[in-house]
Amino acid sequence: MASQQDIKRRISSVRNTRKITKALELVSASKLRRAQLRIEALRPYADRMRDLMIEAASRAHVVGQPLLERRDPKRVGIIVQTGDRGLAGAFNGQVVRRALQVGSEHAGQGREVVYLPAGRKGLGTLRFRGRDVLTSWTGFSDRPEYGDAAAIAETISKAYVATELDLVVLVYNRFVSALQQQVEAVELLPIPEGDLAGLDARERSQEGEMLFEPDVEEMIGELLVSSLEVTVYRALLESTASEHGARMTAMRNASENAADLISAYTLAMNRARQAEITQEILEVVAGADALQ
């Protein structure tokens, strides 16, 4: 059995750790609230932007747009959206696992797979596993800005237009609640066929024709790029809110486990103290008996 001094040191160490986890929990809770407000504010705009893109492309009967071109995918790019930091439970691991699963499925069909991690944790894991990393983005997972999404959208758009990539898939955590994050894998490029299926006939008859100024092709091209940027930006905000929620939950669990550990150590220390007292009493009694 460990001595009282050893157990006291363990209790002190666990208490210090609990202070850190509690502080991280409070910080994550504060960041989560701000991130949740940002994603809740963006979702209606992102949905409307997507609807506008579908409607405009449908009504204009646009052909020849590079971002709409569908071809047999020979080279697939997978964007892996993780965080720059750990201590967030399974947040980073589950995204990487899903991305590797998607990559294995495409590789099984004879396609070349490259990865585009956004976040240091995903980048480090993919490099450690020896995966082919085409490019990466780091340093903004805690509070992404629209410019970060625009940079990602520009990179994948140029790669797709130059036929360096034939299919682009984004894997990220969608925010459901502070306790739940759902991994999503969505096709970014080309625009999924379901999105280009057209509008409902009733909606077409009610709204009539759509006028474009100055040029239909140019307008649709810019609209497609903007829609892609908003989609990526939404995924970044969803991932940020998910990360803060996962970290808050993980740190809360760690604090509770630390409290349980302190209770167990305290009980062990009391037992050690009682054992030492009993031993001292026995030694005193034995010494008294020896003097008689």
Buried (B, 14 or more C-beta within 10 A) or exposed (E): EEEBEBBBEBBEEBBEBBEBBBEBBEBBBEBBEEBBEBBEEBBEEBEEBBEEBBBBBBBBEBEEBBBBBEEEBEBBBBBBBBBBBBBBBEBBBBBBBBBBEBBEEBEEEEBBBBBBBBBBBBBBBBEEEEBEBBBBBBEBBEEBEBEBBBBBBBBBBEBBBEEEBBBBBBBBBBBEEBEEBEBBBBBBBBBEEEBBEBBEEEEBEEEEEEEBEEEBEEBBBEBBBBBBBBBBBBBBBBBBBBBBBBBBBBBBEBBEBBBEBBEBBEEBBEEBEEEEEEEEEEEEEEEEEEEE
